[in-house]
């Protein structure tokens, strides 16, 4: 009998399902997202245009800077290699 008690004590217990755990509900998730989006303060049309122009200008400027650096470094490398 002592062997049976040892087996019973060391046997792994399967955890019971948690009844408090909520299931995923896609419809409720989208309703919640929509309600949160209603709370967002959106930019006005003029602010949006102005911010978009700023982004485009910075992208063009950095593209030019990177292009110039690429050209200069490749020219320097050609001088070093002698090609």
C-alpha positions in Angstrom: 0.0 0.0 0.0 2.8 2.4 0.6 3.8 2.1 -3.1 0.3 3.2 -4.1 0.4 6.2 -1.8 3.7 7.3 -3.3 2.3 7.1 -6.8 -0.8 9.1 -5.8 1.3 11.8 -4.2 3.7 12.2 -7.1 1.1 12.0 -9.9 0.7 15.3 -11.8 -2.5 17.1 -11.3 -4.2 18.5 -14.4 -5.2 22.1 -13.7 -8.9 22.8 -13.9 -10.1 25.2 -16.6 -10.4 28.7 -15.3 -14.1 29.7 -15.4 -13.1 33.4 -15.0 -11.1 33.5 -18.3 -13.0 35.4 -21.0 -13.2 34.1 -24.5 -12.1 36.2 -27.5 -15.0 38.1 -29.1 -14.2 39.6 -32.5 -17.3 41.7 -32.7 -16.7 43.2 -29.2 -13.1 43.9 -30.1 -14.0 45.9 -33.2 -16.7 47.8 -31.3 -14.1 48.7 -28.6 -11.6 49.8 -31.3 -14.3 51.9 -33.0 -15.2 53.6 -29.7 -11.5 54.4 -29.0 -11.1 55.8 -32.5 -14.0 58.2 -31.8 -12.0 59.6 -28.9 -9.0 60.5 -31.0 -8.4 64.2 -31.8 -7.7 64.2 -35.5 -5.8 66.9 -37.4 -7.6 69.4 -39.4 -7.2 69.4 -43.2 -4.8 72.3 -43.1 -2.7 70.8 -40.4 -2.6 67.4 -42.2 -1.4 69.1 -45.4 1.2 71.1 -43.6 2.6 68.0 -41.7 2.6 66.0 -44.9 4.6 68.7 -46.7 7.1 68.7 -43.8 7.5 65.0 -44.1 8.0 65.0 -47.9 10.6 67.9 -47.6 12.6 66.0 -45.0 12.5 62.8 -47.0 13.8 64.6 -50.1 16.5 66.4 -48.1 17.8 63.2 -46.5 17.6 61.4 -49.8 19.8 64.1 -51.4 22.2 64.0 -48.4 22.5 60.2 -48.6 22.9 60.3 -52.4 25.7 62.9 -52.1 27.5 60.8 -49.4 27.1 57.7 -51.5 28.6 59.4 -54.5 31.5 60.9 -52.5 32.4 57.7 -50.8 32.3 55.7 -54.1 34.5 58.3 -55.7 36.9 58.1 -52.7 36.9 54.3 -53.0 37.7 54.5 -56.7 40.6 56.8 -56.0 42.0 54.4 -53.3 41.5 51.3 -55.5 42.7 53.1 -58.6 40.0 51.8 -60.9 
